[in-house]
Amino acid sequence: SRLYPLLSVADLERRDVNFDLIKVEGKVGGRLEESCLIQGIVLDKDLAHPQMAKETKDAKICILTCPFEPPKPKTKHKLDIKSAEDYKKLQQQEANYFTEMVDLVEKSGANFVICQWGFDDEANHLLMQRKLPAVRWVGGVELELIAIATGGRIVPRFQELTADKLGKAGLIREITFGTEKDAMLVIEGCPNSKAVTIIVRGGNQMAVDEARRCIHDAICCVRNLIKDPHVLC
């Protein structure tokens, strides 16, 4: 089982290993024995709302580069609100924008949202009410990796969301490390990826760094055996 990280990403015909598919993440805290292997992609992010479901099975993922925010005018403008009634109308109009966005997500068949940008608090609360787990502020490189691994497409506008653009994964789960604030998101069962992630634990940063170096050295040794399976005794 210790050879699994390499054998799962090894090209045995070419006798080579793609190191880009083996990711080693370090998390301070816990014991070295608590280090684990994840068959999938790990994001150093937590869910956007603490009450969102921590696990999503048979995930259908919409990957967005548009924010959950009302559209902003391209020109400078001034809006005068002279009464409480005017403020309520403005608030209702803003709520309608968020409702329409979430409706479009639900209509596409998605049950998990990954967004490059942030969410307005009202949109975040609405997503939680509709039982749509979501994660925000995901980097562009990570978005592309998720899109490739899950077979999904990055969508720049809510109106372009359709079922055929959704990514698929067997399971998305949030794992925590001691406290709820220190969490990571794991995407497993991706159809188009053999990527694996090793999460290294340790009592302090120095221990984690040393363990990561040891794991890298061990992976290099096994890679050399795959390239040339001869041992001189």
C-alpha positions in Angstrom: 0.0 0.0 0.0 3.0 2.3 0.5 3.8 2.0 -3.2 0.2 3.1 -4.2 1.0 6.8 -4.6 3.6 6.0 -7.2 2.0 3.0 -8.9 -1.3 4.8 -9.4 0.4 7.6 -11.4 3.2 5.6 -13.0 3.3 5.0 -16.7 4.7 1.4 -16.6 5.0 1.2 -20.4 7.3 4.2 -20.5 8.8 3.4 -17.1 8.2 6.9 -15.8 6.3 8.7 -13.0 4.5 12.0 -13.4 5.5 13.8 -10.1 2.9 16.6 -10.9 0.2 14.1 -10.0 1.6 13.5 -6.5 0.9 16.4 -4.2 2.4 16.5 -0.7 0.5 18.9 1.7 1.7 19.7 5.2 -0.5 20.5 8.2 1.0 21.4 11.6 -0.7 19.6 14.5 -1.3 16.0 15.4 1.2 13.1 15.2 3.3 11.9 12.2 1.3 8.6 12.4 -1.8 10.6 11.5 -0.5 11.4 8.0 -2.7 10.0 5.3 -3.1 9.3 1.6 -6.0 10.9 -0.3 -7.0 9.5 -3.7 -8.0 12.7 -5.3 -7.6 16.5 -5.1 -7.2 18.5 -1.9 -8.1 22.2 -1.6 -6.8 24.2 1.4 -10.2 25.7 1.8 -13.3 25.2 3.9 -17.0 25.4 3.1 -18.5 28.8 2.8 -21.0 28.3 5.6 -20.4 26.3 8.8 -23.9 24.7 8.5 -23.4 23.4 4.9 -23.3 19.6 4.5 -19.7 18.3 5.2 -20.1 15.4 2.6 -21.6 15.4 -0.9 -21.9 12.0 -2.6 -22.2 11.7 -6.4 -21.2 15.4 -6.7 -22.3 17.4 -9.7 -20.1 20.4 -9.6 -20.6 23.8 -11.2 -17.3 25.6 -11.5 -17.8 29.4 -11.7 -15.7 32.4 -12.4 -18.6 34.8 -11.8 -19.2 36.2 -8.3 -22.5 35.8 -6.3 -23.0 39.5 -6.3 -25.5 42.0 -8.0 -24.2 43.3 -11.3 -22.2 46.5 -11.0 -22.8 49.4 -13.5 -19.8 50.3 -15.7 -20.4 54.0 -15.3 -20.4 56.2 -12.1 -23.9 56.7 -10.7 -25.7 58.2 -7.7 -28.7 56.7 -6.0 -30.8 58.7 -3.6 -32.8 56.8 -1.0 -35.3 59.2 0.7 -37.5 56.8 2.6 -37.7 53.4 4.2 -39.9 52.2 1.4 -37.2 53.0 -1.2 -34.6 51.1 0.9 -36.9 48.1 1.1 -37.4 48.1 -2.7 -33.6 48.2 -3.2 -33.1 45.4 -0.7 -35.7 43.3 -2.5 -34.2 43.9 -5.9 -30.8 42.7 -4.5 -32.4 39.6 -3.0 -34.1 38.9 -6.4 -30.6 38.9 -8.1 -29.3 36.3 -5.6 -32.5 34.2 -5.9 -32.1 34.1 -9.7 -28.5 33.1 -9.5 -29.2 30.2 -7.1 -32.2 29.2 -9.2 -29.9 28.9 -12.3 -27.5 26.7 -10.3 -30.3 24.4 -9.1 -31.8 24.3 -12.6 -28.5 23.0 -14.0 -28.7 20.0 -11.7 -25.6 21.0 -9.6 -25.4 19.9 -6.0 -22.0 21.6 -5.3 -20.6 25.0 -6.1 -17.0 26.0 -6.6 -16.4 29.7 -7.2 -13.3 31.7 -8.0 -14.6 34.8 -6.2 -16.4 35.6 -2.9 -20.1 35.4 -1.9 -22.3 38.1 -0.5 -23.5 37.1 2.9 -27.1 37.0 1.7 -26.1 34.7 -1.2 -24.2 32.5 1.1 -27.2 32.1 3.4 -29.4 31.4 0.5 -27.1 28.6 -0.7 -27.1 27.1 2.7 -30.9 27.2 2.8 -31.2 25.5 -0.6 -28.8 22.8 0.7 -26.1 23.7 -1.9 -22.6 23.3 -0.4 -20.2 25.8 -1.8 -16.5 26.9 -1.5 -15.2 30.3 -2.5 -12.0 32.1 -3.4 -10.6 29.1 -5.3 -7.5 30.0 -7.4 -7.5 29.9 -11.2 -4.9 27.1 -11.3 -6.9 25.0 -8.9 -10.1 25.6 -10.9 -8.4 24.3 -14.1 -7.2 21.2 -12.3 -10.7 20.5 -10.9 -12.3 21.1 -14.3 -9.9 18.6 -16.0 -10.2 16.0 -13.2 -14.0 16.1 -13.0 -14.7 16.6 -16.7 -16.5 19.9 -16.0 -16.2 23.2 -17.7 -15.4 26.6 -16.2 -18.5 28.8 -16.6 -18.1 32.6 -16.7 -21.8 33.5 -16.5 -24.8 32.0 -14.6 -26.9 32.1 -17.7 -24.5 29.7 -19.4 -24.9 27.0 -16.8 -26.1 23.7 -18.2 -26.0 20.1 -17.1 -23.4 19.1 -19.6 -20.9 21.6 -18.1 -21.0 20.2 -14.6 -18.0 18.2 -13.3 -18.5 14.9 -11.5 -16.9 13.3 -8.5 -17.7 10.3 -6.3 -17.4 12.2 -3.1 -16.5 15.7 -1.8 -15.9 16.0 1.9 -14.5 18.5 4.4 -11.8 17.1 6.7 -10.9 19.0 9.9 -7.7 19.1 11.9 -8.4 19.6 15.6 -10.6 22.6 15.2 -13.4 23.5 12.8 -11.4 26.5 11.6 -8.5 24.4 10.3 -10.1 22.4 7.5 -9.4 21.1 4.0 -11.7 20.1 1.1 -11.2 16.7 -0.5 -12.5 15.8 -4.0 -12.4 12.0 -4.6 -13.5 9.6 -7.3 -12.7 12.0 -10.2 -13.3 10.3 -13.5 -10.4 11.9 -15.4 -7.6 12.0 -12.8 -5.2 9.6 -11.1 -3.9 12.4 -8.9 -3.1 11.5 -5.3 -2.4 13.8 -2.3 -0.3 12.9 0.8 -1.3 14.9 3.9 1.7 15.1 6.3 1.0 15.8 10.0 3.5 16.8 12.7 3.9 18.6 16.0 5.6 21.7 14.5 6.5 23.1 11.2 10.1 21.7 11.3 8.8 18.2 11.8 6.3 18.5 8.9 9.0 19.9 6.6 11.4 17.1 7.5 8.7 14.5 6.9 7.9 16.0 3.5 11.6 15.8 2.5 11.8 12.2 3.6 8.6 11.3 1.6 10.0 13.1 -1.4 13.3 11.1 -1.1 11.4 7.8 -0.8 9.2 8.6 -3.8 12.4 9.3 -5.9 13.9 6.0 -4.8 10.8 4.1 -5.9 10.6 6.1 -9.1 14.2 5.0 -9.9 13.2 1.3 -9.3 10.4 1.8 -11.8 12.8 3.2 -14.4 15.4 0.5 -13.8 14.2 -2.5 -11.7 17.7 -3.9 -11.0 19.2 -3.9 -7.5 22.9 -4.5 -7.0 23.5 -6.7 -4.0 
